[in-house]
Amino acid sequence: MRKLKNLSLNEKLMISFVVILLLGIAVKWKGVKEGFFNGWNKYTEQTDK
């Protein structure tokens, strides 16, 4: 992997965006997990015939 000094501005911005996104998910994990499972259940519900 290249050193941080050698990365372009776009690559640095993308890395910082990913770090911020992961921190946001970690802080709001309970809500993210609940929303994920609610969304997943919409598409995997079993219906009685």
CNS distance restraints for C-alpha pairs under 8 A (distance, minus, plus):
assign (resid   2 and name CA) (resid   6 and name CA) 6.36 0.50 0.50
assign (resid   2 and name CA) (resid   7 and name CA) 7.00 0.50 0.50
assign (resid   3 and name CA) (resid   7 and name CA) 6.92 0.50 0.50
assign (resid   4 and name CA) (resid  12 and name CA) 7.67 0.50 0.50
assign (resid   7 and name CA) (resid  11 and name CA) 5.99 0.50 0.50
assign (resid   7 and name CA) (resid  12 and name CA) 6.39 0.50 0.50
assign (resid   8 and name CA) (resid  12 and name CA) 6.33 0.50 0.50
assign (resid   9 and name CA) (resid  13 and name CA) 6.13 0.50 0.50
assign (resid  10 and name CA) (resid  14 and name CA) 6.13 0.50 0.50
assign (resid  11 and name CA) (resid  15 and name CA) 6.21 0.50 0.50
assign (resid  12 and name CA) (resid  16 and name CA) 6.19 0.50 0.50
assign (resid  13 and name CA) (resid  17 and name CA) 6.04 0.50 0.50
assign (resid  14 and name CA) (resid  18 and name CA) 6.22 0.50 0.50
assign (resid  15 and name CA) (resid  19 and name CA) 6.27 0.50 0.50
assign (resid  16 and name CA) (resid  20 and name CA) 6.16 0.50 0.50
assign (resid  17 and name CA) (resid  21 and name CA) 6.05 0.50 0.50
assign (resid  18 and name CA) (resid  22 and name CA) 6.12 0.50 0.50
assign (resid  19 and name CA) (resid  23 and name CA) 6.17 0.50 0.50
assign (resid  20 and name CA) (resid  24 and name CA) 6.12 0.50 0.50
assign (resid  21 and name CA) (resid  25 and name CA) 6.26 0.50 0.50
assign (resid  22 and name CA) (resid  26 and name CA) 6.11 0.50 0.50
assign (resid  23 and name CA) (resid  27 and name CA) 6.18 0.50 0.50
assign (resid  24 and name CA) (resid  28 and name CA) 6.19 0.50 0.50
assign (resid  25 and name CA) (resid  29 and name CA) 5.40 0.50 0.50
assign (resid  25 and name CA) (resid  32 and name CA) 6.85 0.50 0.50
assign (resid  28 and name CA) (resid  32 and name CA) 6.20 0.50 0.50
assign (resid  29 and name CA) (resid  33 and name CA) 5.90 0.50 0.50
assign (resid  30 and name CA) (resid  34 and name CA) 6.16 0.50 0.50
assign (resid  31 and name CA) (resid  35 and name CA) 6.02 0.50 0.50
assign (resid  32 and name CA) (resid  36 and name CA) 6.03 0.50 0.50
assign (resid  33 and name CA) (resid  37 and name CA) 6.24 0.50 0.50
assign (resid  34 and name CA) (resid  38 and name CA) 6.15 0.50 0.50
assign (resid  35 and name CA) (resid  39 and name CA) 6.07 0.50 0.50
assign (resid  36 and name CA) (resid  40 and name CA) 6.01 0.50 0.50
assign (resid  37 and name CA) (resid  41 and name CA) 5.99 0.50 0.50
assign (resid  38 and name CA) (resid  42 and name CA) 6.55 0.50 0.50
assign (resid  39 and name CA) (resid  43 and name CA) 7.15 0.50 0.50
assign (resid  40 and name CA) (resid  44 and name CA) 6.35 0.50 0.50
assign (resid  41 and name CA) (resid  45 and name CA) 5.63 0.50 0.50
